[in-house]
Amino acid sequence: MTDFLPTFNDDLSTTIQILILLTVLSLAPSILILMTCFTRIVIVLSFVRTGLATQQMPPNQVIIGLALFMTFFIMAPIFADVNDQALSPLLAGEIDQEEAFDRAVIPMKEFMAKHTREKDLALFMGYAGMDRPETLDDIPLTALVPAFAISEIKTAFQIGFFIFVPFLVIDMIVASVLMAMGMMMLPPVMIALPFKILLFVMVDGWHLIVKSLLLSFS
């Protein structure tokens, strides 16, 4: 009976580890969306498509794919730190899972804290009745992640506003010209679309948008 207990405990430990791993994998999409720059990028790219009024061009698959690869590009230094400080030592058996998690959280916290507004963080910290944090370690992920998410959404909408302005000007000019010519029944959006695309291509719009997004995380 005593010989059976160690084997049973080892099996139980392995089962728990597998369950934890499956849980982490199931949360991976949420982690990718809410703890990286993906949210800002995909919202801004969606604003560009909406401003152009090109319906489904580029398709959702292209926008999400571009946002994913840009996310991996921008987050590469952070992911490298996580790998060096947490994942590699864990796989080598130098640290346990709990210590690996604590180490992995540090680079992610530093990135999120850098792009989180103090007002948004104070909202969640105050609601939970937490004291003002002295260091980054004092900020729990339960407060930092949603604060970072709404900060990213606000920033993305600010960028989206400036993207919409030139397209709105084109719509107003086209609508005014059509009214002056008495063409009331002709949809201004249909006439403005080629001019929007022409303007966007002439100024190399995709390059400017991607450049602005990269600089916003520098």
One Martini backbone bead per residue (centre of mass of N, CA, C, O) as a GRO file, in nm:
protein
  218
    1MET     BB    1   0.057   0.062  -0.021
    2THR     BB    2   0.305   0.254   0.003
    3ASP     BB    3   0.392   0.210  -0.299
    4PHE     BB    4   0.130   0.344  -0.425
    5LEU     BB    5   0.130   0.647  -0.330
    6PRO     BB    6   0.348   0.783  -0.504
    7THR     BB    7   0.215   0.718  -0.776
    8PHE     BB    8  -0.050   0.862  -0.720
    9ASN     BB    9   0.074   1.147  -0.672
   10ASP     BB   10   0.209   1.174  -0.948
   11ASP     BB   11  -0.049   1.149  -1.117
   12LEU     BB   12  -0.194   1.388  -0.989
   13SER     BB   13   0.014   1.603  -1.063
   14THR     BB   14  -0.001   1.560  -1.370
   15THR     BB   15  -0.303   1.623  -1.399
   16ILE     BB   16  -0.290   1.913  -1.294
   17GLN     BB   17  -0.091   2.019  -1.504
   18ILE     BB   18  -0.274   1.963  -1.747
   19LEU     BB   19  -0.509   2.141  -1.656
   20ILE     BB   20  -0.349   2.404  -1.648
   21LEU     BB   21  -0.260   2.402  -1.943
   22LEU     BB   22  -0.546   2.402  -2.066
   23THR     BB   23  -0.634   2.667  -1.937
   24VAL     BB   24  -0.421   2.847  -2.067
   25LEU     BB   25  -0.497   2.780  -2.363
   26SER     BB   26  -0.795   2.885  -2.338
   27LEU     BB   27  -0.677   3.188  -2.256
   28ALA     BB   28  -0.493   3.288  -2.488
   29PRO     BB   29  -0.676   3.483  -2.649
   30SER     BB   30  -0.720   3.682  -2.413
   31ILE     BB   31  -0.423   3.743  -2.364
   32LEU     BB   32  -0.362   3.853  -2.647
   33ILE     BB   33  -0.578   4.085  -2.645
   34LEU     BB   34  -0.533   4.218  -2.332
   35MET     BB   35  -0.182   4.197  -2.309
   36THR     BB   36  -0.155   4.347  -2.581
   37CYS     BB   37  -0.145   4.531  -2.897
   38PHE     BB   38  -0.393   4.417  -3.056
   39THR     BB   39  -0.631   4.605  -2.997
   40ARG     BB   40  -0.527   4.866  -3.128
   41ILE     BB   41  -0.469   4.758  -3.413
   42VAL     BB   42  -0.752   4.639  -3.495
   43ILE     BB   43  -0.911   4.903  -3.457
   44VAL     BB   44  -0.758   5.085  -3.655
   45LEU     BB   45  -0.796   4.907  -3.908
   46SER     BB   46  -1.107   4.926  -3.894
   47PHE     BB   47  -1.123   5.233  -3.930
   48VAL     BB   48  -1.005   5.242  -4.209
   49ARG     BB   49  -1.225   5.078  -4.350
   50THR     BB   50  -1.462   5.260  -4.264
   51GLY     BB   51  -1.354   5.526  -4.388
   52LEU     BB   52  -1.348   5.408  -4.685
   53ALA     BB   53  -1.606   5.230  -4.746
   54THR     BB   54  -1.524   4.902  -4.838
   55GLN     BB   55  -1.646   4.716  -4.638
   56GLN     BB   56  -1.464   4.404  -4.700
   57MET     BB   57  -1.205   4.605  -4.757
   58PRO     BB   58  -1.043   4.433  -4.606
   59PRO     BB   59  -1.061   4.148  -4.476
   60ASN     BB   60  -1.072   4.010  -4.169
   61GLN     BB   61  -0.831   3.816  -4.208
   62VAL     BB   62  -0.626   4.037  -4.281
   63ILE     BB   63  -0.648   4.216  -4.031
   64ILE     BB   64  -0.588   3.998  -3.817
   65GLY     BB   65  -0.321   3.901  -3.936
   66LEU     BB   66  -0.172   4.171  -3.922
   67ALA     BB   67  -0.214   4.215  -3.617
   68LEU     BB   68  -0.061   3.964  -3.525
   69PHE     BB   69   0.220   4.023  -3.654
   70MET     BB   70   0.254   4.297  -3.516
   71THR     BB   71   0.241   4.188  -3.232
   72PHE     BB   72   0.489   4.001  -3.250
   73PHE     BB   73   0.687   4.229  -3.324
   74ILE     BB   74   0.644   4.417  -3.074
   75MET     BB   75   0.657   4.166  -2.851
   76ALA     BB   76   0.935   4.023  -2.882
   77PRO     BB   77   1.100   4.133  -2.636
   78ILE     BB   78   0.902   4.029  -2.420
   79PHE     BB   79   0.902   3.729  -2.503
   80ALA     BB   80   1.208   3.695  -2.459
   81ASP     BB   81   1.204   3.751  -2.155
   82VAL     BB   82   1.013   3.523  -2.079
   83ASN     BB   83   1.194   3.296  -2.186
   84ASP     BB   84   1.456   3.361  -2.020
   85GLN     BB   85   1.315   3.387  -1.720
   86ALA     BB   86   1.098   3.129  -1.741
   87LEU     BB   87   1.078   2.899  -1.958
   88SER     BB   88   1.366   2.784  -1.969
   89PRO     BB   89   1.402   2.720  -1.662
   90LEU     BB   90   1.156   2.531  -1.649
   91LEU     BB   91   1.250   2.320  -1.865
   92ALA     BB   92   1.529   2.277  -1.695
   93GLY     BB   93   1.444   2.262  -1.375
   94GLU     BB   94   1.518   2.535  -1.199
   95ILE     BB   95   1.208   2.588  -1.176
   96ASP     BB   96   0.896   2.647  -1.095
   97GLN     BB   97   0.581   2.742  -1.181
   98GLU     BB   98   0.543   2.980  -0.989
   99GLU     BB   99   0.809   3.127  -1.058
  100ALA     BB  100   0.758   3.146  -1.361
  101PHE     BB  101   0.510   3.326  -1.340
  102ASP     BB  102   0.642   3.563  -1.188
  103ARG     BB  103   0.850   3.620  -1.416
  104ALA     BB  104   0.653   3.653  -1.663
  105VAL     BB  105   0.490   3.904  -1.553
  106ILE     BB  106   0.691   4.139  -1.550
  107PRO     BB  107   0.711   4.223  -1.856
  108MET     BB  108   0.403   4.258  -1.891
  109LYS     BB  109   0.365   4.478  -1.678
  110GLU     BB  110   0.556   4.688  -1.799
  111PHE     BB  111   0.402   4.722  -2.063
  112MET     BB  112   0.119   4.794  -1.952
  113ALA     BB  113   0.200   5.033  -1.765
  114LYS     BB  114   0.311   5.218  -1.997
  115HIS     BB  115  -0.007   5.205  -2.144
  116THR     BB  116  -0.143   5.311  -1.876
  117ARG     BB  117  -0.368   5.486  -1.725
  118GLU     BB  118  -0.404   5.614  -1.415
  119LYS     BB  119  -0.712   5.644  -1.415
  120ASP     BB  120  -0.781   5.347  -1.485
  121LEU     BB  121  -0.631   5.213  -1.251
  122ALA     BB  122  -0.778   5.368  -1.020
  123LEU     BB  123  -1.056   5.250  -1.070
  124PHE     BB  124  -0.988   4.948  -0.987
  125MET     BB  125  -0.843   4.999  -0.722
  126GLY     BB  126  -1.078   5.153  -0.583
  127TYR     BB  127  -1.300   4.935  -0.610
  128ALA     BB  128  -1.113   4.720  -0.441
  129GLY     BB  129  -0.965   4.880  -0.202
  130MET     BB  130  -0.685   4.974  -0.284
  131ASP     BB  131  -0.388   5.080  -0.255
  132ARG     BB  132  -0.142   5.266  -0.342
  133PRO     BB  133   0.107   5.189  -0.540
  134GLU     BB  134   0.458   5.165  -0.518
  135THR     BB  135   0.482   4.923  -0.713
  136LEU     BB  136   0.444   4.692  -0.959
  137ASP     BB  137   0.394   4.448  -0.760
  138ASP     BB  138   0.123   4.590  -0.634
  139ILE     BB  139  -0.009   4.515  -0.907
  140PRO     BB  140  -0.268   4.353  -1.013
  141LEU     BB  141  -0.394   4.187  -1.283
  142THR     BB  142  -0.702   4.241  -1.225
  143ALA     BB  143  -0.639   4.560  -1.276
  144LEU     BB  144  -0.439   4.596  -1.518
  145VAL     BB  145  -0.582   4.465  -1.760
  146PRO     BB  146  -0.844   4.644  -1.784
  147ALA     BB  147  -0.691   4.913  -1.787
  148PHE     BB  148  -0.533   4.855  -2.044
  149ALA     BB  149  -0.773   4.803  -2.233
  150ILE     BB  150  -0.914   5.089  -2.211
  151SER     BB  151  -0.665   5.245  -2.300
  152GLU     BB  152  -0.642   5.119  -2.582
  153ILE     BB  153  -0.922   5.203  -2.683
  154LYS     BB  154  -0.884   5.506  -2.657
  155THR     BB  155  -0.637   5.531  -2.841
  156ALA     BB  156  -0.772   5.409  -3.093
  157PHE     BB  157  -0.996   5.630  -3.114
  158GLN     BB  158  -0.807   5.867  -3.152
  159ILE     BB  159  -0.686   5.766  -3.415
  160GLY     BB  160  -0.958   5.729  -3.566
  161PHE     BB  161  -1.032   6.027  -3.581
  162PHE     BB  162  -0.791   6.115  -3.770
  163ILE     BB  163  -0.876   5.921  -3.999
  164PHE     BB  164  -1.169   6.043  -4.060
  165VAL     BB  165  -1.134   6.339  -4.147
  166PRO     BB  166  -1.048   6.322  -4.453
  167PHE     BB  167  -1.298   6.153  -4.536
  168LEU     BB  168  -1.509   6.363  -4.451
  169VAL     BB  169  -1.422   6.586  -4.643
  170ILE     BB  170  -1.482   6.432  -4.902
  171ASP     BB  171  -1.784   6.391  -4.851
  172MET     BB  172  -1.857   6.695  -4.836
  173ILE     BB  173  -1.760   6.777  -5.116
  174VAL     BB  174  -1.929   6.580  -5.283
  175ALA     BB  175  -2.206   6.666  -5.172
  176SER     BB  176  -2.188   6.964  -5.261
  177VAL     BB  177  -2.153   6.915  -5.564
  178LEU     BB  178  -2.415   6.753  -5.610
  179MET     BB  179  -2.607   6.976  -5.512
  180ALA     BB  180  -2.512   7.194  -5.716
  181MET     BB  181  -2.598   6.989  -5.965
  182GLY     BB  182  -2.877   6.835  -5.874
  183MET     BB  183  -2.782   6.537  -5.753
  184MET     BB  184  -2.981   6.392  -5.526
  185MET     BB  185  -2.991   6.069  -5.610
  186LEU     BB  186  -2.687   6.056  -5.570
  187PRO     BB  187  -2.464   5.886  -5.396
  188PRO     BB  188  -2.191   6.012  -5.231
  189VAL     BB  189  -2.040   5.751  -5.153
  190MET     BB  190  -1.993   5.640  -5.441
  191ILE     BB  191  -1.820   5.889  -5.540
  192ALA     BB  192  -1.607   5.901  -5.296
  193LEU     BB  193  -1.455   5.631  -5.300
  194PRO     BB  194  -1.234   5.673  -5.523
  195PHE     BB  195  -1.108   5.924  -5.380
  196LYS     BB  196  -1.020   5.780  -5.124
  197ILE     BB  197  -0.839   5.569  -5.255
  198LEU     BB  198  -0.654   5.767  -5.401
  199LEU     BB  199  -0.553   5.917  -5.150
  200PHE     BB  200  -0.446   5.668  -4.994
  201VAL     BB  201  -0.239   5.587  -5.215
  202MET     BB  202  -0.077   5.854  -5.250
  203VAL     BB  203   0.005   5.858  -4.922
  204ASP     BB  204   0.053   5.579  -4.816
  205GLY     BB  205  -0.146   5.475  -4.584
  206TRP     BB  206  -0.044   5.201  -4.468
  207HIS     BB  207   0.232   5.304  -4.387
  208LEU     BB  208   0.135   5.528  -4.192
  209ILE     BB  209  -0.030   5.353  -4.001
  210VAL     BB  210   0.191   5.152  -3.917
  211LYS     BB  211   0.393   5.363  -3.821
  212SER     BB  212   0.213   5.485  -3.600
  213LEU     BB  213   0.182   5.224  -3.436
  214LEU     BB  214   0.481   5.177  -3.377
  215LEU     BB  215   0.533   5.457  -3.239
  216SER     BB  216   0.316   5.418  -3.005
  217PHE     BB  217   0.523   5.174  -2.876
  218SER     BB  218   0.812   5.328  -2.824
   0.00000   0.00000   0.00000
